[in-house]
Amino acid sequence: MSIILWIIIGLVAGWLANLILGGGGGGLLYKLAVGLIGAIVGGFLFDKLNLHVVPDFWGNLITATIGAIIFLMIWRAIRRA
């Protein structure tokens, strides 16, 4: 997968995670970072749980968004502590 596609998936996943969890703060780079970290977290978790998604744009977007949501929930819990 090309780096451009990873950036697009990261941006969309970060935006969706912020939209789902609320708080919509942060700019474009924040959402990109959340989405890219979410892709790593989601890929790791899906692999460990032996879950398989279709390896296309939508499958990668779902994986990255779920990972970004989990990452944001943990990040926000740490910041509140």
PDB file of N, CA, C and O in Angstrom:
ATOM      1  N   MET A   1       0.847  -1.166   0.000  1.00  0.00           N
ATOM      2  CA  MET A   1       0.000   0.000   0.000  1.00  0.00           C
ATOM      3  C   MET A   1       0.896   1.233   0.000  1.00  0.00           C
ATOM      4  O   MET A   1       1.919   1.263   0.684  1.00  0.00           O
ATOM      5  N   SER A   2       0.520   2.219  -0.746  1.00  0.00           N
ATOM      6  CA  SER A   2       1.349   3.410  -0.868  1.00  0.00           C
ATOM      7  C   SER A   2       1.250   4.285   0.381  1.00  0.00           C
ATOM      8  O   SER A   2       0.281   4.211   1.137  1.00  0.00           O
ATOM      9  N   ILE A   3       2.251   5.094   0.575  1.00  0.00           N
ATOM     10  CA  ILE A   3       2.302   5.990   1.729  1.00  0.00           C
ATOM     11  C   ILE A   3       1.170   7.016   1.680  1.00  0.00           C
ATOM     12  O   ILE A   3       0.653   7.418   2.722  1.00  0.00           O
ATOM     13  N   ILE A   4       0.789   7.436   0.490  1.00  0.00           N
ATOM     14  CA  ILE A   4      -0.317   8.396   0.346  1.00  0.00           C
ATOM     15  C   ILE A   4      -1.613   7.777   0.863  1.00  0.00           C
ATOM     16  O   ILE A   4      -2.390   8.434   1.555  1.00  0.00           O
ATOM     17  N   LEU A   5      -1.837   6.511   0.525  1.00  0.00           N
ATOM     18  CA  LEU A   5      -3.054   5.845   0.979  1.00  0.00           C
ATOM     19  C   LEU A   5      -3.046   5.666   2.492  1.00  0.00           C
ATOM     20  O   LEU A   5      -4.089   5.794   3.133  1.00  0.00           O
ATOM     21  N   TRP A   6      -1.874   5.370   3.075  1.00  0.00           N
ATOM     22  CA  TRP A   6      -1.779   5.266   4.534  1.00  0.00           C
ATOM     23  C   TRP A   6      -2.089   6.603   5.206  1.00  0.00           C
ATOM     24  O   TRP A   6      -2.740   6.636   6.250  1.00  0.00           O
ATOM     25  N   ILE A   7      -1.628   7.698   4.615  1.00  0.00           N
ATOM     26  CA  ILE A   7      -1.907   9.019   5.173  1.00  0.00           C
ATOM     27  C   ILE A   7      -3.397   9.320   5.093  1.00  0.00           C
ATOM     28  O   ILE A   7      -3.972   9.850   6.044  1.00  0.00           O
ATOM     29  N   ILE A   8      -4.024   8.992   3.978  1.00  0.00           N
ATOM     30  CA  ILE A   8      -5.467   9.226   3.834  1.00  0.00           C
ATOM     31  C   ILE A   8      -6.241   8.391   4.841  1.00  0.00           C
ATOM     32  O   ILE A   8      -7.153   8.894   5.496  1.00  0.00           O
ATOM     33  N   ILE A   9      -5.883   7.122   4.969  1.00  0.00           N
ATOM     34  CA  ILE A   9      -6.557   6.253   5.947  1.00  0.00           C
ATOM     35  C   ILE A   9      -6.331   6.779   7.361  1.00  0.00           C
ATOM     36  O   ILE A   9      -7.255   6.779   8.175  1.00  0.00           O
ATOM     37  N   GLY A  10      -5.117   7.226   7.661  1.00  0.00           N
ATOM     38  CA  GLY A  10      -4.826   7.779   8.984  1.00  0.00           C
ATOM     39  C   GLY A  10      -5.649   9.012   9.294  1.00  0.00           C
ATOM     40  O   GLY A  10      -6.175   9.154  10.398  1.00  0.00           O
ATOM     41  N   LEU A  11      -5.761   9.906   8.321  1.00  0.00           N
ATOM     42  CA  LEU A  11      -6.562  11.125   8.525  1.00  0.00           C
ATOM     43  C   LEU A  11      -8.030  10.792   8.758  1.00  0.00           C
ATOM     44  O   LEU A  11      -8.658  11.317   9.678  1.00  0.00           O
ATOM     45  N   VAL A  12      -8.561   9.933   7.933  1.00  0.00           N
ATOM     46  CA  VAL A  12      -9.981   9.580   8.064  1.00  0.00           C
ATOM     47  C   VAL A  12     -10.224   8.829   9.373  1.00  0.00           C
ATOM     48  O   VAL A  12     -11.208   9.099  10.063  1.00  0.00           O
ATOM     49  N   ALA A  13      -9.345   7.894   9.722  1.00  0.00           N
ATOM     50  CA  ALA A  13      -9.512   7.132  10.959  1.00  0.00           C
ATOM     51  C   ALA A  13      -9.413   8.042  12.185  1.00  0.00           C
ATOM     52  O   ALA A  13     -10.203   7.906  13.119  1.00  0.00           O
ATOM     53  N   GLY A  14      -8.459   8.960  12.188  1.00  0.00           N
ATOM     54  CA  GLY A  14      -8.335   9.905  13.304  1.00  0.00           C
ATOM     55  C   GLY A  14      -9.544  10.805  13.417  1.00  0.00           C
ATOM     56  O   GLY A  14     -10.015  11.083  14.519  1.00  0.00           O
ATOM     57  N   TRP A  15     -10.052  11.263  12.282  1.00  0.00           N
ATOM     58  CA  TRP A  15     -11.246  12.110  12.276  1.00  0.00           C
ATOM     59  C   TRP A  15     -12.456  11.335  12.786  1.00  0.00           C
ATOM     60  O   TRP A  15     -13.228  11.847  13.597  1.00  0.00           O
ATOM     61  N   LEU A  16     -12.626  10.087  12.306  1.00  0.00           N
ATOM     62  CA  LEU A  16     -13.761   9.266  12.756  1.00  0.00           C
ATOM     63  C   LEU A  16     -13.677   8.960  14.248  1.00  0.00           C
ATOM     64  O   LEU A  16     -14.690   9.001  14.946  1.00  0.00           O
ATOM     65  N   ALA A  17     -12.490   8.656  14.736  1.00  0.00           N
ATOM     66  CA  ALA A  17     -12.329   8.364  16.161  1.00  0.00           C
ATOM     67  C   ALA A  17     -12.684   9.586  17.005  1.00  0.00           C
ATOM     68  O   ALA A  17     -13.357   9.455  18.027  1.00  0.00           O
ATOM     69  N   ASN A  18     -12.237  10.771  16.588  1.00  0.00           N
ATOM     70  CA  ASN A  18     -12.600  11.995  17.310  1.00  0.00           C
ATOM     71  C   ASN A  18     -14.090  12.260  17.225  1.00  0.00           C
ATOM     72  O   ASN A  18     -14.694  12.722  18.193  1.00  0.00           O
ATOM     73  N   LEU A  19     -14.684  11.975  16.089  1.00  0.00           N
ATOM     74  CA  LEU A  19     -16.113  12.174  15.908  1.00  0.00           C
ATOM     75  C   LEU A  19     -16.911  11.229  16.794  1.00  0.00           C
ATOM     76  O   LEU A  19     -17.889  11.642  17.417  1.00  0.00           O
ATOM     77  N   ILE A  20     -16.508   9.975  16.858  1.00  0.00           N
ATOM     78  CA  ILE A  20     -17.221   8.969  17.652  1.00  0.00           C
ATOM     79  C   ILE A  20     -17.077   9.238  19.147  1.00  0.00           C
ATOM     80  O   ILE A  20     -18.048   9.132  19.895  1.00  0.00           O
ATOM     81  N   LEU A  21     -15.871   9.585  19.579  1.00  0.00           N
ATOM     82  CA  LEU A  21     -15.635   9.801  21.008  1.00  0.00           C
ATOM     83  C   LEU A  21     -15.926  11.216  21.463  1.00  0.00           C
ATOM     84  O   LEU A  21     -15.967  11.480  22.665  1.00  0.00           O
ATOM     85  N   GLY A  22     -16.126  12.120  20.541  1.00  0.00           N
ATOM     86  CA  GLY A  22     -16.364  13.511  20.909  1.00  0.00           C
ATOM     87  C   GLY A  22     -15.058  14.209  21.234  1.00  0.00           C
ATOM     88  O   GLY A  22     -13.995  13.589  21.250  1.00  0.00           O
ATOM     89  N   GLY A  23     -15.146  15.464  21.487  1.00  0.00           N
ATOM     90  CA  GLY A  23     -13.964  16.232  21.853  1.00  0.00           C
ATOM     91  C   GLY A  23     -13.252  16.866  20.686  1.00  0.00           C
ATOM     92  O   GLY A  23     -12.398  17.725  20.905  1.00  0.00           O
ATOM     93  N   GLY A  24     -13.547  16.501  19.478  1.00  0.00           N
ATOM     94  CA  GLY A  24     -13.068  17.036  18.227  1.00  0.00           C
ATOM     95  C   GLY A  24     -11.894  17.992  18.217  1.00  0.00           C
ATOM     96  O   GLY A  24     -11.664  18.650  17.202  1.00  0.00           O
ATOM     97  N   GLY A  25     -11.139  18.098  19.306  1.00  0.00           N
ATOM     98  CA  GLY A  25     -10.011  19.003  19.328  1.00  0.00           C
ATOM     99  C   GLY A  25      -8.861  18.499  18.484  1.00  0.00           C
ATOM    100  O   GLY A  25      -8.882  17.377  17.977  1.00  0.00           O
ATOM    101  N   GLY A  26      -7.878  19.332  18.345  1.00  0.00           N
ATOM    102  CA  GLY A  26      -6.703  18.944  17.588  1.00  0.00           C
ATOM    103  C   GLY A  26      -6.843  19.298  16.125  1.00  0.00           C
ATOM    104  O   GLY A  26      -7.943  19.384  15.580  1.00  0.00           O
ATOM    105  N   GLY A  27      -5.733  19.495  15.531  1.00  0.00           N
ATOM    106  CA  GLY A  27      -5.724  19.862  14.121  1.00  0.00           C
ATOM    107  C   GLY A  27      -5.475  18.665  13.226  1.00  0.00           C
ATOM    108  O   GLY A  27      -5.640  17.511  13.621  1.00  0.00           O
ATOM    109  N   LEU A  28      -5.079  18.977  12.028  1.00  0.00           N
ATOM    110  CA  LEU A  28      -4.872  17.964  11.006  1.00  0.00           C
ATOM    111  C   LEU A  28      -3.753  16.993  11.393  1.00  0.00           C
ATOM    112  O   LEU A  28      -3.904  15.783  11.223  1.00  0.00           O
ATOM    113  N   LEU A  29      -2.647  17.502  11.905  1.00  0.00           N
ATOM    114  CA  LEU A  29      -1.542  16.629  12.292  1.00  0.00           C
ATOM    115  C   LEU A  29      -1.909  15.741  13.473  1.00  0.00           C
ATOM    116  O   LEU A  29      -1.482  14.588  13.534  1.00  0.00           O
ATOM    117  N   TYR A  30      -2.696  16.264  14.411  1.00  0.00           N
ATOM    118  CA  TYR A  30      -3.160  15.485  15.551  1.00  0.00           C
ATOM    119  C   TYR A  30      -4.000  14.304  15.074  1.00  0.00           C
ATOM    120  O   TYR A  30      -3.800  13.172  15.514  1.00  0.00           O
ATOM    121  N   LYS A  31      -4.936  14.574  14.177  1.00  0.00           N
ATOM    122  CA  LYS A  31      -5.803  13.515  13.676  1.00  0.00           C
ATOM    123  C   LYS A  31      -5.025  12.499  12.849  1.00  0.00           C
ATOM    124  O   LYS A  31      -5.319  11.305  12.890  1.00  0.00           O
ATOM    125  N   LEU A  32      -4.038  12.972  12.100  1.00  0.00           N
ATOM    126  CA  LEU A  32      -3.185  12.070  11.333  1.00  0.00           C
ATOM    127  C   LEU A  32      -2.397  11.159  12.280  1.00  0.00           C
ATOM    128  O   LEU A  32      -2.313   9.952  12.053  1.00  0.00           O
ATOM    129  N   ALA A  33      -1.827  11.727  13.327  1.00  0.00           N
ATOM    130  CA  ALA A  33      -1.058  10.934  14.287  1.00  0.00           C
ATOM    131  C   ALA A  33      -1.949   9.913  14.984  1.00  0.00           C
ATOM    132  O   ALA A  33      -1.566   8.753  15.134  1.00  0.00           O
ATOM    133  N   VAL A  34      -3.135  10.340  15.409  1.00  0.00           N
ATOM    134  CA  VAL A  34      -4.069   9.417  16.063  1.00  0.00           C
ATOM    135  C   VAL A  34      -4.446   8.286  15.113  1.00  0.00           C
ATOM    136  O   VAL A  34      -4.487   7.123  15.515  1.00  0.00           O
ATOM    137  N   GLY A  35      -4.719   8.620  13.869  1.00  0.00           N
ATOM    138  CA  GLY A  35      -5.102   7.606  12.896  1.00  0.00           C
ATOM    139  C   GLY A  35      -3.978   6.632  12.582  1.00  0.00           C
ATOM    140  O   GLY A  35      -4.218   5.430  12.467  1.00  0.00           O
ATOM    141  N   LEU A  36      -2.754   7.132  12.441  1.00  0.00           N
ATOM    142  CA  LEU A  36      -1.626   6.254  12.140  1.00  0.00           C
ATOM    143  C   LEU A  36      -1.280   5.365  13.333  1.00  0.00           C
ATOM    144  O   LEU A  36      -0.988   4.182  13.161  1.00  0.00           O
ATOM    145  N   ILE A  37      -1.311   5.927  14.530  1.00  0.00           N
ATOM    146  CA  ILE A  37      -1.095   5.104  15.723  1.00  0.00           C
ATOM    147  C   ILE A  37      -2.238   4.105  15.865  1.00  0.00           C
ATOM    148  O   ILE A  37      -2.024   2.955  16.250  1.00  0.00           O
ATOM    149  N   GLY A  38      -3.449   4.549  15.554  1.00  0.00           N
ATOM    150  CA  GLY A  38      -4.597   3.652  15.593  1.00  0.00           C
ATOM    151  C   GLY A  38      -4.460   2.499  14.620  1.00  0.00           C
ATOM    152  O   GLY A  38      -4.876   1.382  14.928  1.00  0.00           O
ATOM    153  N   ALA A  39      -3.886   2.744  13.455  1.00  0.00           N
ATOM    154  CA  ALA A  39      -3.664   1.668  12.487  1.00  0.00           C
ATOM    155  C   ALA A  39      -2.706   0.621  13.052  1.00  0.00           C
ATOM    156  O   ALA A  39      -2.895  -0.579  12.855  1.00  0.00           O
ATOM    157  N   ILE A  40      -1.687   1.086  13.749  1.00  0.00           N
ATOM    158  CA  ILE A  40      -0.728   0.156  14.361  1.00  0.00           C
ATOM    159  C   ILE A  40      -1.397  -0.624  15.485  1.00  0.00           C
ATOM    160  O   ILE A  40      -1.265  -1.845  15.561  1.00  0.00           O
ATOM    161  N   VAL A  41      -2.118   0.082  16.363  1.00  0.00           N
ATOM    162  CA  VAL A  41      -2.806  -0.568  17.477  1.00  0.00           C
ATOM    163  C   VAL A  41      -3.857  -1.555  16.958  1.00  0.00           C
ATOM    164  O   VAL A  41      -3.934  -2.691  17.425  1.00  0.00           O
ATOM    165  N   GLY A  42      -4.656  -1.116  15.998  1.00  0.00           N
ATOM    166  CA  GLY A  42      -5.693  -1.980  15.444  1.00  0.00           C
ATOM    167  C   GLY A  42      -5.111  -3.201  14.757  1.00  0.00           C
ATOM    168  O   GLY A  42      -5.618  -4.309  14.932  1.00  0.00           O
ATOM    169  N   GLY A  43      -4.057  -3.016  13.980  1.00  0.00           N
ATOM    170  CA  GLY A  43      -3.407  -4.143  13.324  1.00  0.00           C
ATOM    171  C   GLY A  43      -2.854  -5.136  14.322  1.00  0.00           C
ATOM    172  O   GLY A  43      -2.978  -6.345  14.131  1.00  0.00           O
ATOM    173  N   PHE A  44      -2.239  -4.634  15.394  1.00  0.00           N
ATOM    174  CA  PHE A  44      -1.700  -5.503  16.433  1.00  0.00           C
ATOM    175  C   PHE A  44      -2.812  -6.280  17.124  1.00  0.00           C
ATOM    176  O   PHE A  44      -2.715  -7.496  17.294  1.00  0.00           O
ATOM    177  N   LEU A  45      -3.878  -5.568  17.524  1.00  0.00           N
ATOM    178  CA  LEU A  45      -4.977  -6.235  18.229  1.00  0.00           C
ATOM    179  C   LEU A  45      -5.707  -7.244  17.346  1.00  0.00           C
ATOM    180  O   LEU A  45      -6.029  -8.345  17.792  1.00  0.00           O
ATOM    181  N   PHE A  46      -5.966  -6.872  16.108  1.00  0.00           N
ATOM    182  CA  PHE A  46      -6.650  -7.792  15.200  1.00  0.00           C
ATOM    183  C   PHE A  46      -5.806  -9.045  14.984  1.00  0.00           C
ATOM    184  O   PHE A  46      -6.348 -10.146  14.889  1.00  0.00           O
ATOM    185  N   ASP A  47      -4.488  -8.889  14.905  1.00  0.00           N
ATOM    186  CA  ASP A  47      -3.606 -10.034  14.736  1.00  0.00           C
ATOM    187  C   ASP A  47      -3.636 -10.929  15.971  1.00  0.00           C
ATOM    188  O   ASP A  47      -3.721 -12.151  15.850  1.00  0.00           O
ATOM    189  N   LYS A  48      -3.566 -10.328  17.157  1.00  0.00           N
ATOM    190  CA  LYS A  48      -3.553 -11.108  18.403  1.00  0.00           C
ATOM    191  C   LYS A  48      -4.894 -11.793  18.662  1.00  0.00           C
ATOM    192  O   LYS A  48      -4.935 -12.882  19.234  1.00  0.00           O
ATOM    193  N   LEU A  49      -5.989 -11.159  18.245  1.00  0.00           N
ATOM    194  CA  LEU A  49      -7.317 -11.746  18.420  1.00  0.00           C
ATOM    195  C   LEU A  49      -7.704 -12.659  17.261  1.00  0.00           C
ATOM    196  O   LEU A  49      -8.798 -13.222  17.235  1.00  0.00           O
ATOM    197  N   ASN A  50      -6.795 -12.795  16.312  1.00  0.00           N
ATOM    198  CA  ASN A  50      -7.008 -13.635  15.133  1.00  0.00           C
ATOM    199  C   ASN A  50      -8.245 -13.212  14.338  1.00  0.00           C
ATOM    200  O   ASN A  50      -8.990 -14.052  13.832  1.00  0.00           O
ATOM    201  N   LEU A  51      -8.449 -11.899  14.238  1.00  0.00           N
ATOM    202  CA  LEU A  51      -9.540 -11.353  13.427  1.00  0.00           C
ATOM    203  C   LEU A  51      -8.984 -10.966  12.066  1.00  0.00           C
ATOM    204  O   LEU A  51      -7.889 -10.412  11.967  1.00  0.00           O
ATOM    205  N   HIS A  52      -9.731 -11.256  11.037  1.00  0.00           N
ATOM    206  CA  HIS A  52      -9.279 -10.962   9.688  1.00  0.00           C
ATOM    207  C   HIS A  52     -10.290 -10.065   8.994  1.00  0.00           C
ATOM    208  O   HIS A  52     -11.495 -10.311   9.043  1.00  0.00           O
ATOM    209  N   VAL A  53      -9.792  -9.037   8.356  1.00  0.00           N
ATOM    210  CA  VAL A  53     -10.629  -8.146   7.550  1.00  0.00           C
ATOM    211  C   VAL A  53     -10.137  -8.207   6.116  1.00  0.00           C
ATOM    212  O   VAL A  53      -9.016  -8.635   5.843  1.00  0.00           O
ATOM    213  N   VAL A  54     -10.978  -7.780   5.224  1.00  0.00           N
ATOM    214  CA  VAL A  54     -10.586  -7.741   3.819  1.00  0.00           C
ATOM    215  C   VAL A  54      -9.451  -6.718   3.667  1.00  0.00           C
ATOM    216  O   VAL A  54      -9.587  -5.579   4.113  1.00  0.00           O
ATOM    217  N   PRO A  55      -8.348  -7.109   3.050  1.00  0.00           N
ATOM    218  CA  PRO A  55      -7.206  -6.191   2.961  1.00  0.00           C
ATOM    219  C   PRO A  55      -7.357  -5.151   1.850  1.00  0.00           C
ATOM    220  O   PRO A  55      -6.531  -5.070   0.941  1.00  0.00           O
ATOM    221  N   ASP A  56      -8.418  -4.365   1.941  1.00  0.00           N
ATOM    222  CA  ASP A  56      -8.620  -3.280   0.988  1.00  0.00           C
ATOM    223  C   ASP A  56      -8.763  -1.977   1.769  1.00  0.00           C
ATOM    224  O   ASP A  56      -8.528  -1.949   2.977  1.00  0.00           O
ATOM    225  N   PHE A  57      -9.141  -0.918   1.096  1.00  0.00           N
ATOM    226  CA  PHE A  57      -9.263   0.388   1.735  1.00  0.00           C
ATOM    227  C   PHE A  57     -10.217   0.341   2.925  1.00  0.00           C
ATOM    228  O   PHE A  57      -9.892   0.836   4.004  1.00  0.00           O
ATOM    229  N   TRP A  58     -11.392  -0.253   2.729  1.00  0.00           N
ATOM    230  CA  TRP A  58     -12.405  -0.258   3.788  1.00  0.00           C
ATOM    231  C   TRP A  58     -11.990  -1.123   4.976  1.00  0.00           C
ATOM    232  O   TRP A  58     -12.238  -0.757   6.125  1.00  0.00           O
ATOM    233  N   GLY A  59     -11.375  -2.243   4.713  1.00  0.00           N
ATOM    234  CA  GLY A  59     -10.896  -3.099   5.801  1.00  0.00           C
ATOM    235  C   GLY A  59      -9.814  -2.413   6.612  1.00  0.00           C
ATOM    236  O   GLY A  59      -9.810  -2.473   7.842  1.00  0.00           O
ATOM    237  N   ASN A  60      -8.887  -1.755   5.906  1.00  0.00           N
ATOM    238  CA  ASN A  60      -7.838  -1.017   6.607  1.00  0.00           C
ATOM    239  C   ASN A  60      -8.407   0.167   7.374  1.00  0.00           C
ATOM    240  O   ASN A  60      -7.934   0.482   8.467  1.00  0.00           O
ATOM    241  N   LEU A  61      -9.414   0.826   6.817  1.00  0.00           N
ATOM    242  CA  LEU A  61     -10.034   1.959   7.503  1.00  0.00           C
ATOM    243  C   LEU A  61     -10.744   1.503   8.772  1.00  0.00           C
ATOM    244  O   LEU A  61     -10.653   2.168   9.804  1.00  0.00           O
ATOM    245  N   ILE A  62     -11.442   0.387   8.708  1.00  0.00           N
ATOM    246  CA  ILE A  62     -12.125  -0.147   9.894  1.00  0.00           C
ATOM    247  C   ILE A  62     -11.105  -0.513  10.970  1.00  0.00           C
ATOM    248  O   ILE A  62     -11.281  -0.174  12.140  1.00  0.00           O
ATOM    249  N   THR A  63     -10.054  -1.198  10.577  1.00  0.00           N
ATOM    250  CA  THR A  63      -9.003  -1.578  11.524  1.00  0.00           C
ATOM    251  C   THR A  63      -8.364  -0.349  12.165  1.00  0.00           C
ATOM    252  O   THR A  63      -8.190  -0.304  13.383  1.00  0.00           O
ATOM    253  N   ALA A  64      -8.016   0.641  11.355  1.00  0.00           N
ATOM    254  CA  ALA A  64      -7.378   1.855  11.872  1.00  0.00           C
ATOM    255  C   ALA A  64      -8.323   2.646  12.766  1.00  0.00           C
ATOM    256  O   ALA A  64      -7.891   3.199  13.778  1.00  0.00           O
ATOM    257  N   THR A  65      -9.601   2.711  12.413  1.00  0.00           N
ATOM    258  CA  THR A  65     -10.561   3.465  13.219  1.00  0.00           C
ATOM    259  C   THR A  65     -10.772   2.802  14.574  1.00  0.00           C
ATOM    260  O   THR A  65     -10.803   3.488  15.596  1.00  0.00           O
ATOM    261  N   ILE A  66     -10.917   1.490  14.602  1.00  0.00           N
ATOM    262  CA  ILE A  66     -11.080   0.781  15.876  1.00  0.00           C
ATOM    263  C   ILE A  66      -9.825   0.959  16.729  1.00  0.00           C
ATOM    264  O   ILE A  66      -9.919   1.200  17.932  1.00  0.00           O
ATOM    265  N   GLY A  67      -8.663   0.842  16.113  1.00  0.00           N
ATOM    266  CA  GLY A  67      -7.415   1.066  16.848  1.00  0.00           C
ATOM    267  C   GLY A  67      -7.299   2.486  17.362  1.00  0.00           C
ATOM    268  O   GLY A  67      -6.826   2.702  18.478  1.00  0.00           O
ATOM    269  N   ALA A  68      -7.726   3.467  16.561  1.00  0.00           N
ATOM    270  CA  ALA A  68      -7.660   4.871  16.981  1.00  0.00           C
ATOM    271  C   ALA A  68      -8.610   5.140  18.139  1.00  0.00           C
ATOM    272  O   ALA A  68      -8.276   5.898  19.049  1.00  0.00           O
ATOM    273  N   ILE A  69      -9.785   4.529  18.114  1.00  0.00           N
ATOM    274  CA  ILE A  69     -10.729   4.693  19.219  1.00  0.00           C
ATOM    275  C   ILE A  69     -10.136   4.125  20.503  1.00  0.00           C
ATOM    276  O   ILE A  69     -10.200   4.763  21.554  1.00  0.00           O
ATOM    277  N   ILE A  70      -9.562   2.935  20.421  1.00  0.00           N
ATOM    278  CA  ILE A  70      -8.941   2.325  21.602  1.00  0.00           C
ATOM    279  C   ILE A  70      -7.775   3.179  22.090  1.00  0.00           C
ATOM    280  O   ILE A  70      -7.631   3.415  23.289  1.00  0.00           O
ATOM    281  N   PHE A  71      -6.944   3.641  21.155  1.00  0.00           N
ATOM    282  CA  PHE A  71      -5.818   4.494  21.530  1.00  0.00           C
ATOM    283  C   PHE A  71      -6.287   5.777  22.204  1.00  0.00           C
ATOM    284  O   PHE A  71      -5.728   6.172  23.227  1.00  0.00           O
ATOM    285  N   LEU A  72      -7.305   6.436  21.650  1.00  0.00           N
ATOM    286  CA  LEU A  72      -7.804   7.679  22.241  1.00  0.00           C
ATOM    287  C   LEU A  72      -8.401   7.454  23.623  1.00  0.00           C
ATOM    288  O   LEU A  72      -8.226   8.280  24.518  1.00  0.00           O
ATOM    289  N   MET A  73      -9.100   6.348  23.800  1.00  0.00           N
ATOM    290  CA  MET A  73      -9.675   6.055  25.112  1.00  0.00           C
ATOM    291  C   MET A  73      -8.570   5.877  26.150  1.00  0.00           C
ATOM    292  O   MET A  73      -8.672   6.399  27.260  1.00  0.00           O
ATOM    293  N   ILE A  74      -7.522   5.149  25.799  1.00  0.00           N
ATOM    294  CA  ILE A  74      -6.405   4.956  26.722  1.00  0.00           C
ATOM    295  C   ILE A  74      -5.672   6.274  26.954  1.00  0.00           C
ATOM    296  O   ILE A  74      -5.329   6.599  28.090  1.00  0.00           O
ATOM    297  N   TRP A  75      -5.429   7.032  25.890  1.00  0.00           N
ATOM    298  CA  TRP A  75      -4.739   8.321  25.991  1.00  0.00           C
ATOM    299  C   TRP A  75      -5.480   9.284  26.903  1.00  0.00           C
ATOM    300  O   TRP A  75      -4.875   9.941  27.750  1.00  0.00           O
ATOM    301  N   ARG A  76      -6.796   9.365  26.726  1.00  0.00           N
ATOM    302  CA  ARG A  76      -7.598  10.270  27.557  1.00  0.00           C
ATOM    303  C   ARG A  76      -7.638   9.811  29.006  1.00  0.00           C
ATOM    304  O   ARG A  76      -7.646  10.644  29.913  1.00  0.00           O
ATOM    305  N   ALA A  77      -7.664   8.496  29.246  1.00  0.00           N
ATOM    306  CA  ALA A  77      -7.660   7.993  30.616  1.00  0.00           C
ATOM    307  C   ALA A  77      -6.331   8.327  31.307  1.00  0.00           C
ATOM    308  O   ALA A  77      -6.308   8.671  32.488  1.00  0.00           O
ATOM    309  N   ILE A  78      -5.245   8.223  30.571  1.00  0.00           N
ATOM    310  CA  ILE A  78      -3.929   8.547  31.144  1.00  0.00           C
ATOM    311  C   ILE A  78      -3.840  10.041  31.440  1.00  0.00           C
ATOM    312  O   ILE A  78      -3.312  10.434  32.480  1.00  0.00           O
ATOM    313  N   ARG A  79      -4.345  10.866  30.548  1.00  0.00           N
ATOM    314  CA  ARG A  79      -4.273  12.315  30.758  1.00  0.00           C
ATOM    315  C   ARG A  79      -5.124  12.782  31.925  1.00  0.00           C
ATOM    316  O   ARG A  79      -4.789  13.771  32.577  1.00  0.00           O
ATOM    317  N   ARG A  80      -6.225  12.080  32.200  1.00  0.00           N
ATOM    318  CA  ARG A  80      -7.085  12.445  33.333  1.00  0.00           C
ATOM    319  C   ARG A  80      -6.493  12.028  34.672  1.00  0.00           C
ATOM    320  O   ARG A  80      -6.818  12.617  35.703  1.00  0.00           O
ATOM    321  N   ALA A  81      -5.636  11.026  34.666  1.00  0.00           N
ATOM    322  CA  ALA A  81      -5.092  10.479  35.917  1.00  0.00           C
ATOM    323  C   ALA A  81      -4.083  11.421  36.531  1.00  0.00           C
ATOM    324  O   ALA A  81      -3.523  11.125  37.586  1.00  0.00           O
TER     325      ALA A  81
END
